[in-house]
Amino acid sequence: MTNKIIAVQGNHPSKLNPKSDTSVFLANEIQSKYKIFYYDPKDLSIINSKVIAKGFFIKFDYNNKKIFKILKKQKLNLELCKFILIRQDPPFNLEYISTTYILDQIKHKVKIINDPTSIRNVSEKLYSAKYQKFMPATIFSQNLDEIKSFFKKNKKVIVKPIHSYSGNDILLMNSFNSKIINKFIKKHDHIMCQKFLPKISKGDKRVFIINGKVVGAISRVPKKGSFLSNMSKGAVPINIKLTKSELKISKLISKDLKKENIFFAGIDFIDQKLNGDINVTSPTGLKSLYDLSGINLAKLFWKELKA
């Protein structure tokens, strides 16, 4: 019989911001029914054909200054869990991929969110290529001639690594500079170049998708002088509604993600255009939505999983 344990694979709780962190919010919601076991990806192993994690049982409390308390450190056979949440931050590098292969060993015995095979298949930026008609002009390339031609057409361009996260390493360039682009490609291989949308100053919209359904959204307004809408970069969340166009596109993508076996995702719009970030590795924003609106999508998350 399956134990009443939910494992969270994530960055150490001491490195998280409890005021906005979605992993803490999800764990806090369900901990009255399940024990929460927390472990770092580097502490995941296969030992004697068993998937083992070295971690700790933990309790969260929003009322305490220190939001978490470690109850007991131990090794755990993850087959004993009812659910495993993959919640560590990217970059989506070989270490990240290795953890998905390890968890593939037990995904037919334990429900894993998101499915590790699906996380590998749905590259967060490259997956958006199938929706380019809903996006600003965008290319994925490491060919300097193609990138130079793109700059010539679009002038002001956002340059992004394909496998990074949280606004890290993103450049806003007013003209093509082969030295800068060459250095960027050396570091990141294929990159994403996208026509700059000046209305980012008014914020982007993060849309939440749970089990194939569009369930809510917030906007994130960059701090003054910034073009980055990530809350980790100082953006401020505000309550919003989706336009008819944004809702239509979101529903289309949510159906596709359901077919890909992605349970929880976040997609982003700028000026009613999809910006190409389809977050399936560690979607965030549920706590901010709750603080702004009182809508608790953590309850819905666990209800959809029949926890």
C-alpha positions in Angstrom: 0.0 0.0 0.0 1.3 3.4 -1.0 2.5 5.6 1.9 1.0 9.0 2.4 4.2 10.7 1.2 4.7 13.4 -1.4 8.3 14.0 -2.5 9.4 17.4 -3.8 12.6 17.5 -5.9 13.8 21.0 -5.7 16.2 23.7 -4.6 16.8 23.7 -0.9 14.0 25.6 1.0 16.5 28.0 2.4 17.1 29.3 -1.1 13.5 29.9 -1.9 11.4 33.0 -1.4 8.4 31.8 0.7 6.4 35.0 -0.2 6.2 33.9 -3.8 7.4 30.3 -4.1 5.0 27.9 -5.8 6.7 24.7 -4.4 6.2 25.9 -0.8 2.6 26.9 -1.6 1.8 23.5 -3.1 3.4 21.6 -0.2 1.7 23.8 2.4 -1.7 23.1 0.9 -1.4 19.3 1.1 0.7 18.7 4.2 -2.3 18.1 6.5 -3.0 15.0 4.4 0.5 13.8 3.4 4.0 13.9 4.7 6.3 16.1 2.6 9.7 14.7 1.8 12.1 17.2 0.2 15.4 16.4 -1.6 17.9 18.1 -3.9 18.4 16.7 -7.4 22.0 15.9 -6.7 20.9 13.5 -3.9 18.9 11.3 -6.3 20.4 7.9 -7.0 19.8 4.4 -8.4 20.9 1.9 -5.8 20.3 -1.9 -6.3 17.8 -1.1 -9.0 15.9 1.2 -6.6 15.4 5.0 -7.0 16.7 6.5 -3.7 16.7 10.1 -2.5 18.7 11.4 0.4 16.6 14.2 1.9 14.3 15.2 4.8 10.7 15.3 5.9 9.7 18.9 6.3 6.8 21.1 7.6 5.9 24.5 6.3 4.3 27.3 8.3 3.6 30.7 6.8 3.0 32.1 10.3 6.6 31.5 11.4 9.5 33.8 10.6 11.4 30.7 9.5 8.9 29.2 7.2 10.1 25.6 7.3 11.2 23.1 9.9 13.2 20.0 9.0 11.6 17.1 10.9 13.8 14.1 10.0 16.7 13.5 7.6 16.8 10.1 5.9 17.1 8.1 2.6 13.9 7.2 1.0 12.9 4.7 -1.7 10.8 7.0 -3.9 8.5 4.1 -4.9 6.9 4.6 -1.4 5.6 8.0 -2.5 2.1 8.7 -3.8 3.4 11.7 -5.9 6.7 13.3 -6.8 6.9 16.9 -7.9 9.8 18.0 -10.1 10.3 21.5 -8.9 14.0 22.5 -9.3 14.9 25.5 -11.2 16.5 25.2 -14.6 18.9 25.6 -16.5 17.7 22.6 -18.4 21.2 21.1 -18.6 22.5 17.5 -18.6 22.1 17.3 -14.9 18.5 18.2 -15.2 18.0 15.7 -18.0 19.8 12.9 -16.0 17.3 13.3 -13.2 14.4 12.8 -15.7 16.0 9.6 -16.9 16.4 8.4 -13.3 12.7 9.2 -12.5 11.6 7.5 -15.7 12.5 4.2 -13.9 9.6 4.6 -11.5 7.0 6.8 -13.3 4.8 3.7 -13.9 4.6 3.1 -10.1 4.5 6.7 -8.8 2.7 9.7 -10.3 5.3 12.3 -11.2 4.5 15.9 -12.0 5.4 16.9 -14.6 6.1 13.5 -16.3 9.9 13.3 -16.7 9.7 12.0 -20.3 7.4 14.9 -21.2 9.7 17.5 -19.6 12.4 16.3 -22.0 10.1 16.3 -25.0 8.6 19.8 -24.4 11.6 22.1 -24.7 10.3 25.3 -23.0 11.2 27.7 -25.8 11.6 25.4 -28.9 8.2 23.9 -28.3 6.7 27.3 -29.0 7.9 27.1 -32.6 4.6 25.4 -33.5 2.7 28.5 -32.4 4.8 31.1 -34.2 1.7 32.6 -35.9 0.7 33.8 -32.4 4.1 35.2 -31.6 6.2 38.3 -32.5 8.8 37.6 -35.2 11.1 34.9 -33.8 14.0 32.7 -35.0 15.9 29.9 -33.3 19.4 29.7 -34.7 23.2 29.9 -34.2 23.9 30.9 -37.7 25.3 34.4 -37.8 24.0 35.3 -41.3 20.5 34.3 -40.3 20.7 36.3 -37.1 22.2 39.3 -38.8 19.3 39.2 -41.4 16.8 39.0 -38.5 18.3 42.1 -36.9 18.1 44.0 -40.2 14.4 43.3 -40.5 13.4 43.9 -36.9 16.0 46.4 -35.6 15.3 46.1 -31.8 15.7 42.5 -30.8 15.5 40.4 -27.6 18.2 37.6 -27.5 17.6 34.6 -25.2 19.3 31.4 -24.3 17.0 28.4 -25.1 17.6 26.5 -21.9 17.9 29.2 -19.3 15.2 30.6 -16.9 14.0 33.5 -14.8 15.2 36.3 -17.1 18.9 35.2 -16.8 21.3 36.1 -19.6 18.6 37.9 -21.7 19.9 40.8 -23.9 18.0 43.7 -25.5 20.0 44.8 -28.6 19.3 47.8 -30.8 21.6 46.6 -33.6 23.5 43.5 -34.7 26.9 43.1 -33.0 28.8 40.0 -34.2 31.2 40.0 -31.3 28.4 40.0 -28.7 26.3 37.4 -30.6 29.3 35.2 -31.2 30.1 35.2 -27.5 26.5 34.4 -26.7 26.3 31.5 -29.1 29.6 30.1 -27.7 28.0 30.0 -24.3 24.5 28.9 -25.2 24.7 27.2 -28.7 21.3 27.7 -30.4 19.6 31.0 -29.3 16.2 32.6 -29.6 16.0 36.0 -31.2 12.6 37.8 -31.0 11.3 41.2 -32.1 11.2 43.5 -29.1 7.7 44.4 -27.9 7.8 47.8 -26.2 4.5 47.2 -24.3 6.4 44.9 -22.0 6.7 48.0 -19.9 3.0 47.5 -19.1 3.7 43.9 -18.1 3.4 40.4 -19.4 0.7 37.9 -18.6 1.4 34.5 -17.0 -1.3 32.0 -17.7 -1.7 28.9 -15.5 -2.6 25.6 -17.0 -3.5 22.6 -14.8 -4.5 19.3 -16.3 -5.4 20.7 -19.7 -7.4 23.6 -18.3 -6.7 27.3 -18.3 -7.3 28.2 -14.7 -6.0 31.7 -14.0 -3.6 34.4 -14.9 -1.6 37.3 -13.4 0.4 40.1 -15.0 4.0 40.9 -14.0 5.1 44.5 -14.5 8.9 45.1 -14.8 10.5 47.6 -12.4 11.2 51.0 -13.8 13.9 51.0 -16.5 13.8 47.2 -17.0 12.4 45.0 -19.8 12.4 41.9 -17.6 9.0 40.8 -16.3 10.4 38.0 -14.0 9.5 38.6 -10.3 13.0 37.4 -9.4 14.2 40.5 -11.3 12.0 42.9 -9.4 8.8 42.8 -11.4 5.5 43.4 -9.5 2.5 41.1 -9.9 -0.9 42.6 -10.6 -4.4 41.0 -11.1 -5.7 40.9 -14.7 -8.1 39.2 -17.1 -7.2 37.5 -20.3 -8.5 38.9 -23.6 -10.6 36.7 -25.9 -7.5 36.2 -28.1 -5.3 35.2 -25.2 -7.8 32.8 -23.9 -8.3 31.2 -27.3 -4.6 30.7 -27.7 -4.2 29.5 -24.1 -6.9 26.8 -24.6 -5.3 25.6 -27.8 -1.9 25.2 -26.1 -3.4 23.6 -22.9 -5.1 20.9 -25.0 -1.7 20.2 -26.7 0.1 20.0 -23.4 -2.5 17.6 -22.0 -1.8 15.3 -25.0 2.0 15.6 -24.2 1.2 14.5 -20.6 2.1 17.8 -19.1 -0.1 18.4 -16.0 1.1 21.8 -14.8 2.4 24.6 -17.0 2.7 28.4 -17.4 2.6 30.3 -20.7 3.3 34.0 -21.2 1.9 36.8 -23.3 3.2 40.3 -24.1 0.8 42.7 -25.9 -1.5 39.7 -26.7 1.3 37.8 -28.4 2.7 34.6 -27.1 6.3 35.3 -26.1 7.5 31.7 -26.6 8.1 30.7 -23.0 6.1 27.5 -22.2 7.1 26.7 -18.7 6.9 23.0 -17.9 10.0 22.4 -15.7 9.0 24.5 -12.6 6.0 26.8 -13.3 5.6 29.6 -10.7 3.1 32.3 -9.7 0.4 30.4 -7.8 1.2 32.2 -4.5 1.1 35.6 -6.2 -2.3 34.8 -7.7 -3.6 33.8 -4.3 -2.3 37.0 -2.6 -3.8 39.2 -5.3 -7.2 37.5 -5.8 -7.8 34.9 -3.0 -7.9 32.2 -5.8 -6.1 29.1 -4.4 -5.0 27.1 -7.4 -3.0 24.8 -5.1 -6.4 23.4 -3.9 -7.3 22.8 -7.6 -3.9 21.3 -8.3 -4.3 18.6 -5.7 -8.0 18.1 -6.5 -7.2 17.4 -10.1 -4.6 14.8 -9.0 -7.2 13.3 -6.6 -4.8 13.6 -3.7 
